[in-house]
Amino acid sequence: MKISDMLKMCLRNLWRRKGRTLLTVTGVVIGSCAVIVMISLGIGMNKALDGMLASMGDLTAINIYNFNYGGASDEEKTPLDDAAVEAMEAIENVTCVIPKLQVDSSMVTIAAGKNDRYKMSWADIYGVDFSLFDKMNYSAEQGEMPTEAMYKDAVVFGNEMAYQFRDTKKKGQNSYTWKQELPDGTFSKPFVEPVGETIMFYINNSKKTDDEGNFLYGGRGYEHKLTGTTILAMDPNWETPYSIFIDIDLAKDIINDYNRLNGVRNTKGIDYTQVKIIVNDLDNVAAVQEEIEAMGFTASSMAQIREEMQGYLGIIQLVLGGLAAISLLVAAISITNTMIMSIYERTKEIGIMKVLGCFIGNIRIVFLMEAGLIGLLGGIMGTLISYGISAVMNMLGSGVFASMMGIAVEDSRISIIPIWLVLLALVFATIIGLISGFYPANRAVKISALEAIRNE
Amino acid sequence: MAFIEVRNLRKVYRLGNEKVYALKNIDLEISKGEVCCILGTSGSGKSTLLNMLAGLEKPTRGDIFINGTNIAKLNEKKLARFRQENTGFVFQSYNLIPQLTALENVGMPLMFKGVPKRIRNKRTLAMLKAVGLGERMKHRPSQMSGGQQQRVGIARAFVAKPNVIFADEPTGNLDTKTTEDVMSLMVEMCRKHNLTLILVTHDLEIAGYADRIVHIIDGEITSIEENTPVYIPEEKTTDNETKEREDNKE
């Protein structure tokens, strides 16, 4: 028998009992609607969770800090040095490893303006590899990112740092500025607009202080004349606003100079303050983090938090999905029931078909097709209705999850139906139909031709 | 070897602990193009014999060769193929499918064979015309008389160009006049295409159309009688005659 003939036969059979077919299809519609909507809610929840976490920090980043809670002494601690960085780079799925070297605020005095009028009393100074800046998701708010030619001369400011300059010619409150929004919507101006300015780094002599207790600069040759290139925009991890960035090699030079000037012995070599690792995919973060922790470092990531929260969401989804699945199971049973009824009605027809030489395989296919078609039809209608339900829910309950989590997210839909879910639903509904039709089809095949055509 | 050969055929049914011998020991040969009538009373085993010849029932013992194939030994799939290619059926109660038109009903054996719809419809229509129902191709069984329904049944039996036609009390539900029409039509078409017709009946009148009459009583062949058929169609004029008969009826 040709497929087209079998299809036509099965359509005719479904059409013959329109009312019953429709009722059975309705069962599948309800079942698939329930499943699609429940899953779409789950996807919505996950999206809201990711949105929330993304607003809290970069999800693919792992931060490693050079301290340990275990109470191990300095000798037992794994050094966060170049060897460690190399080992981290060798871990699978790691996109890049960005070491940060902090220059202690007491080591240098940062100054700007004519005769070094403006000085910065305190700053978090980090040496980083400027070439990896874009990998850290930092971007410029003012000025431009340092170019390769000027890495060693560039200094990059966090967006609060310009306000750390103090006017040495003034006293008391007047010697400071604060970042505050003015009535016209702009921000108050600091003493120094660092972009394009010459910024001096003087290495301090730890033994000499001025009247106010500030360290004095170590003398000729112990200064670095740099240029302010950039003010960074706020980054998602809130790492930059109170930091100043210089090139990592420059940072090493400064530390070495300071040590030489003040006679500090450093036998261990450079030990990074912090290392940031960017992982290629959100889903690999946990594995990488585990490996790093196994190396003896303290690491933290948003992915860790995400995993825990996803665990909770997973349980909620499982319960919702389970409830939905029950309605689909009921629909499956009703398909089987409908098919069995249909076979009773068509016993004679099946008998005639057999006597006339129809292959039993064809009979089986016709019945499976009918059941599968009921499933598919229910799946299609269920999908369409689900889109409607989803739209209504999004209209009424927009932002519910976000407000539950206490954040604002761009995508505030609570129910999201991606195309893969539609395809999955259609395939699944069809398979449910086929499975439900399996037993009736086998019954149809077993009908004795002789019994069926026996004269009444 | 004869076209149809039945050897040592036995069929035993079990009713509780009792064995019922539907067929005891049948040996029979039927040649190609023969019109053979199996005549017996109700319960004589004649229908059982027909069912076995058609491969609808498996014998308890014995062999049935049709056109050289032992159909007692075929599996279900091969039997279906065998039926598609070799057999046509005419039933007492027509066994047409009520939802289908005459055209669709007649086309069924071709559909099972996998013949494309266009070719199928062409052959089916030709066959409907041959039985004088060309005008009624769109009618459903319920819109036709008993005689017309049986003609549809005959068209369905012949459409796939089988080698042997099985007819089980084909006129059991028809009146005398229609019986004559239907029997003549069936015999005529068999003669024309040199087909073997196996006719099962309890009606002596019907048996009169056969070349040979096989008497069966209690599952045994009691005698085989040569017969001069009451109706022998004239060569080459058959088509016209069919038309005429149809015209008279209308």
Boltz contact constraints between the chains, C-beta under 6 A:
constraints:
  - contact:
      token1: [A, 1]
      token2: [B, 112]
      max_distance: 6.0
  - contact:
      token1: [A, 1]
      token2: [B, 114]
      max_distance: 6.0
  - contact:
      token1: [A, 2]
      token2: [B, 114]
      max_distance: 6.0
  - contact:
      token1: [A, 5]
      token2: [B, 111]
      max_distance: 6.0
  - contact:
      token1: [A, 349]
      token2: [B, 97]
      max_distance: 6.0
  - contact:
      token1: [A, 352]
      token2: [B, 95]
      max_distance: 6.0
  - contact:
      token1: [A, 355]
      token2: [B, 89]
      max_distance: 6.0
  - contact:
      token1: [A, 356]
      token2: [B, 108]
      max_distance: 6.0
  - contact:
      token1: [A, 356]
      token2: [B, 109]
      max_distance: 6.0
  - contact:
      token1: [A, 357]
      token2: [B, 80]
      max_distance: 6.0
  - contact:
      token1: [A, 357]
      token2: [B, 83]
      max_distance: 6.0
  - contact:
      token1: [A, 357]
      token2: [B, 84]
      max_distance: 6.0
  - contact:
      token1: [A, 357]
      token2: [B, 112]
      max_distance: 6.0
  - contact:
      token1: [A, 358]
      token2: [B, 112]
      max_distance: 6.0
  - contact:
      token1: [A, 359]
      token2: [B, 80]
      max_distance: 6.0
  - contact:
      token1: [A, 449]
      token2: [B, 56]
      max_distance: 6.0
  - contact:
      token1: [A, 450]
      token2: [B, 56]
      max_distance: 6.0
  - contact:
      token1: [A, 453]
      token2: [B, 95]
      max_distance: 6.0
  - contact:
      token1: [A, 455]
      token2: [B, 92]
      max_distance: 6.0
  - contact:
      token1: [A, 455]
      token2: [B, 93]
      max_distance: 6.0
